[in-house]
Amino acid sequence: MPPARILIYLLRRDLRLADNPIFHEICKSCQQSQSPYTYLLPLYVFPAQQLEVSGFLSPGESRSPYPEARSQAGGFWRCGPHRARFLTESVWDLKKSLEGLNSGLVIRVGMLGQVVKELLDAFAAKSAEGEIVSLWMTDEEGVEEKREEREVRRAVESKGKDFKLWTDEKYFVDDRDIPFQNPRELPDVFTNYRKQVEPLRDAPRRVLKTPTKLPPFPPMEVPSIGPFSVPDNFDDMMKALLKPLEEKPLLSRPMQWPSNAKSAHPFHGGEATGHLRIKHLIASGNMTTYKDTRNGMLGEDFSTKLSAWFALGCVTARQVHDYLVAFEDGTSDLGKGAPGYGKGENKGTAAVRFELLWRDYMRLCTKKFGPRLFRESGFRHDDSMKWKYAEKDKDVQRQVERFLAGETGTGLIDASMRELYLTGYTSNRARQNVASFLAKHLGIDWRIGAEWYESLLCDYDLSSNWGNWQYTAGVGNDPRGEARVFNPVKQAFDYDPKADYVKNWVDELREVDEAQYAFQAWKLPEDEKARLKLKDLEWVESPLKKIEFRVGKHSANGGKGRGGKRGGGRGGGGRGGGGGGGYNGRGRGQKTRGQGRMGTMDKAQEGFDMS
């Protein structure tokens, strides 16, 4: 009897069964009279360069073979506790779904290429039990992601096995349907790209069917890799991921949760919860009202909050489109009775599609510009900006510490930074203002903010996060560039007129009577500071930036000029999203694990084609 033929499916940010081209193809092939594969081995690897894995060390092992997974400019954990939890929930949800189809999911930690090589070696040593004949994985954009693909391909093909890289189909418009093949042809302005693919309602491909059958899981034992042990239950796996993050928290004096504050993002990861969220948005009418509510700041339903599931591939953009079409056409009972049901596309559902296309566009920018996504000069190669660096100036270091801790003295900024640290989420409107404040008002290296968001956001997406920080910093693909500056005081009056959001997250300002003083506590009369016990607080007495704005038609500076320009139109950042005491980092320029985003090999291959 010939040895069993094993197909490995290496998953990354495609953590779903439904609308998954690889699972779809495997399902079709296993129903043939002679299936090409005896077993399917789904594999997920927690990547050691992006997520701290020392908590998985086996008993008796004291040292990880990998340096800590920290960012380059600020030395922050690459993946903080909120995203670590959402990721683990998503991985575990897929594992349970696969087990329901007589399959399973092997979970390991390390560098993907190394893990694959060691698995291939282990199976080769006991080839009588089964032979790995092929490995499939999904194509992704990003310097590290392309490096992973090269290293996995090298490991597989060096053993004479088949390697296949599949198109990433979690986006709105399929790569094969965009009107150009060379990424260099992507317009540098989003509007020009949008016009090339409109009408958006007709743009996506059809959703693929959910697999009903897969080849069985291999019966042989799958070996562990390196000095690590991966727990076989969710709780212990979560503890392993959180252990190093809790031992060395991001802030030396972590924030406390404000009394009675509620998270706008109390969601759990996974394909199942993602679909529940979409169904809720349609049934409640929130998709219809999206365009009118999306600039909100408090509550769960002012925006879709789908970005965390998109980022990990738990749901796809075209699945959302499919739900919307059924609602607009009235062909499904979902949403029956909600505003807009059966009446065609409305301004809310059209706005959702518009935002999904922005997400596509940011990813295509990554494909076009490659490593320039992470450079301070940005897509524009703009070296004219004279950024300030914390490691070169103690005053700037203190500014960064206060910025991260939500103690700038500007209410909207502080509320957003505290919400982000405590919940892993902050609104699109808040993200725009935070990015503009750091880059335009303080003039500090924008990458500090991008890395902080990478660490803390549940919905962190490489292209959306880094592309939008560039956009707001003036070095990305915003046609207005440096001229776009948000006035966070005016923005607070526009989008938080009663200061409900600011007071929700900045507990010290709960008893302030007038909104203007919540937005700029330094303007409080001295007797009020004393009454509210705010006197002598550094962020009250000495805000990082005193931004002039007065209520009324004739505001200071007329709402114009640096620090006063209106944040009208689409705004600066946070599309798709999306980020007390000193911060615990290692400082700028220290690459992690020899796997920095601008390694020697990648500097030499700056062009779009990183494969």
Secondary structure as UniProt FT lines:
FT   STRAND          5..11
FT   TURN            18..19
FT   HELIX           21..29
FT   TURN            30..31
FT   STRAND          39..47
FT   TURN            48..50
FT   HELIX           54..56
FT   TURN            59..60
FT   HELIX           81..99
FT   TURN            100..102
FT   STRAND          106..110
FT   HELIX           112..125
FT   TURN            126..129
FT   STRAND          131..138
FT   HELIX           143..157
FT   TURN            158..160
FT   STRAND          162..166
FT   HELIX           175..177
FT   HELIX           183..185
FT   HELIX           190..197
FT   HELIX           200..202
FT   TURN            226..227
FT   HELIX           234..247
FT   TURN            259..260
FT   HELIX           271..283
FT   TURN            284..289
FT   HELIX           290..293
FT   TURN            294..295
FT   HELIX           307..311
FT   TURN            312..313
FT   HELIX           317..329
FT   TURN            334..337
FT   TURN            339..342
FT   HELIX           347..369
FT   HELIX           370..374
FT   TURN            376..381
FT   HELIX           390..392
FT   HELIX           394..404
FT   TURN            405..406
FT   HELIX           411..423
FT   HELIX           428..436
FT   HELIX           437..441
FT   HELIX           446..456
FT   TURN            458..459
FT   HELIX           462..473
FT   TURN            479..480
FT   HELIX           481..483
FT   HELIX           488..495
FT   TURN            497..498
FT   HELIX           500..505
FT   HELIX           507..509
FT   TURN            510..511
FT   HELIX           515..519
FT   HELIX           521..523
FT   HELIX           526..531
FT   TURN            532..533
FT   TURN            535..536
FT   HELIX           538..541
FT   HELIX           556..559
FT   TURN            562..564
FT   TURN            569..570
FT   TURN            575..576
FT   TURN            588..589
FT   TURN            593..594
FT   TURN            597..598
FT   HELIX           600..603
FT   TURN            604..605
//
